[in-house]
Amino acid sequence: MSLLLCCTLASAQEVEKSDLQKRAEAVDPRQHIASARSLFIHAFNDYANKGQAQQGVECAVKATALYYKENYYKEAFELLRHAEQVVQADRKLSDAAKAGLYYQTTKERFQMYLKLKKSESVKEQLGKMETLANRSGDESVKNDLLYNKAIYYYSFGLNAQGNAVFKEMADKLTSEKAYDKVDEVYQTLIANGRKSGNANMVAQSYSNYIAWKDSVNALKLADVTNALKKQIADNEASLAEKDSSLTTRKVIIIGLSILAAALAGVLIFGGLMLMRFIMLSRKQKKTIRLLNESNALKAKFISNISAQLEPTLQKLDSRTPEVKALQDFSSHIQTLSELENSDASAVEFADVQIPKFCEGLMDKIRGKAKSGVNLSVNAPNMSASINKEYVSHILLHLLENAAEYTPQGGTITLDFKKRGPHAFQFLVSDTGQGIPEEKREDVFKPFLEIRDLTTGDGLGLPICKQMALKMNGDLDIDPNYSKGTRFVLDLRS
């Protein structure tokens, strides 16, 4: 019966659980109910002493359920009162947050009175739950209230009211296209009815479930159709963007060599052939497939041309700025094309000691930073599974940029933060002049403008972005950082 509210609390705030709570959750209450209850109570008291009401109420509610499961109602009511005192004493919580916590404790009283079949007391608690749900301002809590209203009506034979309330909740979630959640709530209501021996609840729930199932099938079919249409439209837009990007590359390569001019002719001819095929084709799926294949061939051809140019460019004097710029640009073109055409599943991962790895990268830029710049590494003593080649390339590029743009007396920081069981971040921060907000999205786009290659080709960050995506991650700029620039590399192991 706590299904909807538990989902709300889990998504609203990710909190590290204490060892006592983890131990309590590891105990099977069907075999050791007293032990599980005792551990949850200890966890609640521990949270209460630390002023962590949110986590404390969660443990208190679980202990309460284990109390009245064995008919210890006096102890259950007393524990709920204690939990509400802890919430009242927590000054850090907003009124809305407190209302959400009071809703949990009031719902436990509602369930106890329901089990005791005290109709008036159940009704009284339901009224309090409605007030608290409105004060919380949380739509998921309001959905949970509708669910419990339906249970109340069905439990006391008020079938018409129960059907109306449950239909209101189902219609609301269905309009939000939360079909799986509606299905799960129906299944839970049926299961609770069977568990409590309430044949009326089971019959009414099952009848409503069948009716809802029939009506939602048509909605799902329409959703699937619309999703396919949107996917086709998105693919067409993506193809148009890729084609525009390739045209920009073509202009730059023409300026590098005569071979690039030949490539431009091939690309133009291929584009004309493709346009002719698009106009004649009647099968949209086949068109999309052919366009994707053509773009892959174009990118591969660009990579091959760059590889053929490289031996010639290497023979030139790299001390000349223009030659060095051409050599770097040729290498970057080849790297970017290889990344765009490589298979993400081919990226290999291995465990790396994070502190040593981060310190090694920071050491490589110590001689490049300006006088008085403070270089700092904040990394916990742990290991993580990463692709060392890609991550090293990305972080070293970001650190070198930071060294170039951070003034004397500034700070460059490399942080590592664990964000979940399989999620973590590398953060590179500096106190330079920062990147203007209107240019932040453009720094990851290759070939955005034709520029003097001796001042850089603008492919460093796009290559880093592609590497992050190949690792099933992402690279972006922190919009909330205002002391300079902070890049965030999100990864999952």
C-alpha positions in Angstrom: 0.0 0.0 0.0 3.0 2.3 0.3 4.0 1.7 -3.4 3.4 5.2 -4.8 4.7 7.2 -1.8 7.9 5.1 -1.6 8.6 5.8 -5.3 8.1 9.5 -4.6 10.5 9.6 -1.7 13.2 7.6 -3.5 13.2 9.9 -6.5 12.9 13.1 -4.5 16.1 12.7 -2.5 19.0 10.3 -2.9 20.4 9.8 0.7 23.2 7.6 1.8 21.7 5.1 4.2 23.3 4.5 7.6 24.9 1.1 8.5 22.1 0.4 11.0 19.4 0.9 8.3 21.3 -1.3 5.9 21.5 -4.0 8.5 17.8 -3.7 9.2 16.9 -4.0 5.5 19.1 -7.1 5.2 17.1 -9.0 7.8 14.1 -11.1 6.5 11.1 -10.0 8.7 9.3 -13.2 7.8 11.9 -15.2 9.7 13.2 -12.7 12.3 10.6 -10.0 12.7 11.7 -8.9 16.2 15.3 -8.5 15.1 14.3 -6.5 12.0 12.0 -4.3 14.1 14.7 -3.6 16.7 17.3 -2.7 14.1 14.9 -0.2 12.4 14.1 1.4 15.8 17.8 1.7 16.5 18.3 3.3 13.0 15.4 5.7 13.7 16.9 6.8 17.1 20.3 7.2 15.4 18.9 9.5 12.7 16.8 11.4 15.3 20.0 12.1 17.3 21.7 13.4 14.2 18.7 15.6 13.2 18.0 13.7 10.0 14.2 13.5 10.2 13.6 12.4 6.6 15.6 9.2 7.0 14.4 8.7 10.5 10.7 8.7 9.6 11.4 6.1 6.9 12.8 3.7 9.5 10.1 4.5 12.1 7.4 3.7 9.6 9.0 0.3 8.7 9.3 -0.5 12.4 5.7 0.5 13.0 4.5 -1.9 10.3 6.4 -4.7 12.0 4.9 -3.8 15.4 1.2 -4.0 14.4 1.9 -7.1 12.2 2.2 -8.8 15.6 -0.7 -6.8 17.1 1.6 -4.5 19.2 -0.6 -1.5 18.6 0.3 0.5 21.7 4.0 0.4 20.8 3.2 1.2 17.2 1.2 4.3 18.1 3.9 5.4 20.5 6.7 5.1 17.9 4.7 7.2 15.4 4.2 9.9 18.0 7.9 9.9 18.7 8.7 10.2 14.9 6.3 13.2 14.6 8.1 14.9 17.4 11.4 14.5 15.6 9.9 16.0 12.4 8.5 18.9 14.4 12.0 19.6 15.9 13.8 19.6 12.6 14.0 23.3 11.6 15.8 22.6 8.3 12.6 21.1 6.8 10.1 23.3 4.9 6.4 23.1 5.8 5.8 21.1 2.6 8.5 18.6 3.5 7.1 18.2 7.0 3.6 17.7 5.6 5.0 14.9 3.4 6.5 13.2 6.4 3.4 13.6 8.6 1.5 12.0 5.7 3.6 8.9 6.1 3.0 8.6 9.9 -0.8 9.4 9.5 -1.1 6.7 6.8 0.4 4.1 9.2 -2.4 5.0 11.7 -4.9 4.7 8.8 -3.7 1.2 8.1 -3.8 0.1 11.7 -7.3 1.4 12.2 -8.2 -0.3 8.9 -6.9 -3.6 10.2 -8.8 -3.1 13.5 -11.9 -2.3 11.3 -12.6 1.0 13.2 -14.5 2.8 10.5 -14.8 6.2 12.2 -11.1 6.3 13.1 -10.1 5.3 9.6 -12.2 8.1 8.1 -10.7 10.6 10.5 -7.1 9.6 9.5 -8.1 9.8 5.8 -9.3 13.4 6.3 -5.9 14.3 7.9 -4.1 12.6 5.0 -6.0 14.7 2.5 -5.0 17.9 4.3 -1.4 16.9 4.5 -1.2 15.8 0.9 -2.5 19.2 -0.2 0.0 20.9 2.0 2.9 18.8 0.6 2.2 20.0 -3.0 3.5 16.6 -4.2 1.4 15.1 -7.0 2.7 11.5 -6.2 1.5 11.9 -2.6 -1.9 13.1 -3.9 -2.0 9.9 -6.1 -1.2 7.8 -3.1 -4.1 9.5 -1.2 -6.5 8.5 -4.0 -5.2 5.0 -3.8 -5.9 4.8 0.0 -9.3 6.4 -0.4 -10.2 3.6 -2.8 -9.0 1.0 -0.2 -11.1 2.7 2.4 -14.3 2.6 0.3 -13.8 -0.9 -0.8 -13.0 -2.2 2.7 -16.3 -0.8 4.0 -18.5 -1.9 1.1 -18.8 1.6 -0.5 -18.2 0.2 -4.0 -19.5 3.2 -6.0 -17.3 5.7 -4.1 -14.3 3.3 -4.4 -14.8 3.0 -8.2 -15.1 6.7 -8.6 -11.9 7.5 -6.6 -9.8 4.8 -8.2 -11.0 5.8 -11.7 -9.9 9.4 -10.9 -6.4 8.2 -10.1 -6.2 5.8 -13.0 -7.4 8.5 -15.4 -4.9 11.0 -14.0 -2.0 8.6 -14.4 -3.2 7.4 -17.8 -3.4 11.1 -19.1 0.3 11.3 -18.0 1.0 8.1 -20.0 2.2 6.4 -16.9 0.6 3.1 -18.0 3.0 0.8 -16.2 2.4 2.6 -12.9 -1.4 2.3 -13.3 -1.0 -1.4 -14.1 1.2 -1.9 -11.1 -1.2 -0.1 -8.7 -4.1 -2.2 -9.9 -2.1 -5.4 -9.4 -1.1 -4.2 -5.9 -4.7 -3.4 -5.0 -5.8 -6.9 -6.1 -3.0 -8.5 -4.2 -3.8 -6.6 -1.0 -7.4 -7.6 -1.3 -6.5 -11.2 -1.6 -4.0 -11.0 1.2 -6.6 -9.4 3.6 -9.4 -11.7 2.5 -11.4 -8.8 1.1 -13.3 -10.5 -1.7 -15.2 -7.3 -2.5 -12.0 -5.3 -3.0 -10.6 -8.1 -5.3 -13.8 -8.3 -7.4 -14.2 -4.5 -7.8 -10.4 -4.0 -8.5 -10.3 -6.8 -11.0 -13.4 -5.6 -12.9 -12.0 -2.1 -13.1 -8.6 -3.4 -14.1 -10.1 -5.3 -17.1 -12.0 -2.3 -18.2 -9.0 0.0 -18.0 -6.8 -2.6 -19.8 -9.2 -2.6 -22.8 -9.3 1.2 -23.0 -5.6 1.8 -22.7 -4.7 -0.6 -25.5 -5.9 1.9 -28.0 -4.0 4.7 -26.3 -0.8 2.6 -26.4 -1.2 1.9 -30.0 -1.6 5.6 -30.7 1.4 6.4 -28.6 3.5 3.8 -30.5 2.4 5.3 -33.8 3.2 8.8 -32.7 6.6 7.7 -31.3 7.5 6.1 -34.6 6.5 9.2 -36.5 8.6 11.3 -34.2 11.5 9.0 -34.5 11.3 9.2 -38.3 11.2 13.0 -38.1 14.1 13.1 -35.7 16.1 10.8 -38.0 15.4 13.1 -40.9 16.5 16.2 -38.9 19.6 14.3 -37.7 20.5 13.4 -41.3 20.1 17.0 -42.4 22.4 18.2 -39.6 25.0 15.6 -40.5 24.8 16.5 -44.1 25.3 20.2 -43.2 28.3 19.3 -41.0 29.9 17.3 -43.8 29.5 20.2 -46.2 31.4 22.4 -43.8 34.2 19.9 -43.6 34.3 19.7 -47.3 35.0 23.4 -47.6 37.9 23.2 -45.1 39.5 20.2 -46.8 39.3 21.9 -50.2 41.6 24.6 -48.8 44.1 22.1 -47.5 45.0 20.2 -50.8 44.0 19.3 -54.3 42.9 15.9 -53.1 40.3 17.6 -51.0 38.9 19.3 -54.1 38.5 15.8 -55.6 36.7 14.7 -52.5 34.4 17.7 -52.7 33.4 16.6 -56.2 32.8 13.1 -55.1 30.7 14.4 -52.2 28.7 16.7 -54.4 28.0 13.9 -56.9 27.0 11.6 -54.1 24.7 14.2 -52.7 23.0 14.7 -56.1 22.5 11.0 -56.5 21.1 10.8 -53.0 18.7 13.7 -53.6 17.5 12.0 -56.8 16.9 8.8 -54.9 15.0 10.6 -52.2 12.7 12.2 -54.7 12.0 8.9 -56.4 11.8 6.7 -53.3 8.4 5.8 -51.9 9.7 3.9 -48.9 10.8 6.2 -46.1 12.5 3.6 -44.0 14.7 2.5 -46.9 15.6 6.1 -47.6 16.7 6.7 -44.0 18.9 3.5 -44.0 20.6 4.5 -47.3 21.3 8.0 -46.0 22.9 6.7 -42.8 25.1 4.3 -44.9 26.1 7.2 -47.2 27.1 9.4 -44.3 29.1 6.6 -42.8 31.0 6.2 -46.1 31.5 10.0 -46.3 33.1 10.1 -42.9 35.2 7.0 -43.7 36.4 8.6 -46.9 37.3 11.8 -45.1 39.3 9.7 -42.6 41.1 7.9 -45.5 42.0 11.2 -47.2 43.4 12.5 -43.9 45.5 9.4 -43.5 46.9 9.7 -47.0 47.7 13.4 -46.4 49.5 12.7 -43.2 52.8 11.2 -44.6 53.2 14.2 -46.9 52.5 16.6 -44.1 55.0 14.9 -41.8 57.8 15.6 -44.3 57.3 19.3 -44.0 59.0 21.4 -41.3 56.7 21.2 -38.3 58.4 24.2 -36.7 56.5 26.4 -39.1 53.2 27.4 -37.5 51.1 26.8 -40.6 52.6 23.3 -41.2 52.2 22.3 -37.5 48.5 23.6 -37.7 47.9 21.4 -40.8 49.5 18.4 -39.2 47.3 18.8 -36.1 44.2 19.4 -38.1 44.8 16.3 -40.3 45.3 14.2 -37.1 42.1 15.7 -35.5 40.0 15.0 -38.6 41.1 11.4 -38.7 40.5 10.9 -34.9 37.0 12.5 -35.1 36.0 10.4 -38.1 37.2 7.2 -36.4 35.2 8.0 -33.3 32.0 8.7 -35.3 32.3 5.4 -37.1 33.6 3.2 -34.3 31.4 0.8 -32.3 30.7 1.8 -28.7 30.7 -1.8 -27.7 34.4 -2.0 -28.6 35.4 0.4 -25.9 37.2 -1.5 -23.1 37.2 -0.7 -19.4 39.6 -1.5 -16.6 40.0 -0.7 -12.9 42.2 2.3 -12.2 43.3 3.8 -8.8 41.7 7.2 -9.0 44.1 9.3 -6.7 47.2 8.1 -8.5 45.6 8.6 -12.0 44.4 12.1 -11.2 47.8 13.2 -9.7 49.6 11.9 -12.8 47.4 14.0 -15.1 47.9 17.1 -13.0 51.7 16.6 -12.9 51.7 16.8 -16.8 50.5 20.5 -16.7 52.6 21.8 -13.9 55.1 23.3 -16.3 52.4 24.8 -18.5 50.5 26.7 -15.8 51.3 30.4 -15.1 53.2 31.5 -12.1 51.3 31.3 -8.8 48.5 29.1 -10.1 47.4 26.6 -7.5 46.9 23.1 -8.8 44.6 20.9 -6.7 43.3 17.3 -6.8 40.4 16.1 -4.8 39.9 12.3 -5.2 38.9 9.7 -2.7 41.0 6.6 -2.2 39.1 4.2 -4.4 39.2 2.6 -7.8 36.8 2.9 -10.8 36.3 1.1 -14.1 37.2 3.4 -17.0 38.7 3.5 -20.4 42.0 5.0 -19.4 43.0 6.1 -22.9 39.8 8.1 -23.5 39.5 9.6 -20.0 43.2 10.6 -20.0 42.8 12.3 -23.4 39.7 14.2 -22.2 41.0 15.3 -18.8 44.4 16.3 -20.1 42.9 18.4 -22.9 40.6 20.2 -20.3 43.6 20.7 -17.9 45.8 22.1 -20.7 43.0 24.6 -21.7 42.6 25.6 -18.0 46.4 26.1 -17.7 46.3 28.4 -20.8 43.4 30.6 -19.7 43.9 30.7 -15.9 45.7 33.9 -14.9 48.5 34.2 -12.3 47.4 33.5 -8.8 44.4 31.5 -10.0 43.3 27.9 -9.2 42.9 24.8 -11.3 41.1 21.9 -9.6 40.5 18.2 -10.7 37.7 16.6 -8.6 36.3 13.0 -8.6 32.9 12.4 -7.2 30.9 9.2 -6.9 27.2 9.8 -7.8 25.8 6.3 -7.3 26.6 2.6 -7.3 27.7 2.7 -10.9 27.9 6.5 -11.7 30.7 9.0 -11.1 32.1 12.3 -12.3 35.4 14.0 -13.1 35.2 17.8 -12.8 37.9 20.2 -14.1 37.5 23.7 -12.7 39.5 26.9 -13.2 39.2 30.6 -12.2 39.8 32.0 -15.7 37.5 34.4 -17.5 34.9 31.7 -18.3 33.0 30.9 -21.5 30.1 33.2 -22.4 26.7 31.5 -21.9 25.7 32.0 -25.5 28.8 30.1 -26.7 28.7 27.1 -24.4 26.6 24.9 -26.6 28.8 25.7 -29.7 32.1 24.7 -28.2 31.2 21.0 -28.6 30.2 21.4 -32.3 32.9 20.7 -34.9 33.4 22.8 -38.0 31.1 25.6 -36.7 33.1 28.2 -38.5 36.0 28.6 -41.0 39.0 29.8 -38.9 42.7 30.4 -39.0 44.2 27.0 -38.3 47.3 28.4 -36.6 45.0 29.6 -33.8 43.5 26.2 -33.4 41.0 24.1 -35.4 38.3 24.0 -32.7 38.1 20.1 -32.8 39.6 19.4 -29.3 36.3 19.6 -27.4 34.2 17.9 -30.1 36.7 15.0 -30.0 36.4 14.9 -26.2 32.6 14.9 -26.4 32.6 12.0 -28.9 34.9 10.0 -26.6 32.6 10.6 -23.6 29.6 9.4 -25.7 31.5 6.3 -26.8 31.9 5.5 -23.1 28.2 5.8 -22.5 28.8 9.1 -20.7 28.7 12.8 -21.5 30.8 15.9 -21.3 29.3 19.3 -20.6 29.8 22.7 -19.0 28.4 23.3 -15.5 26.0 26.2 -15.9 25.9 26.9 -12.2 29.6 27.5 -11.8 30.4 31.3 -11.8 34.0 31.6 -10.7 35.4 30.7 -14.1 34.7 27.5 -16.1 33.9 24.0 -14.9 33.7 21.0 -17.2 31.8 17.9 -16.0 32.6 14.4 -17.4 29.8 12.0 -16.4 30.6 8.3 -16.7 28.9 5.0 -15.7 30.8 1.8 -15.0 
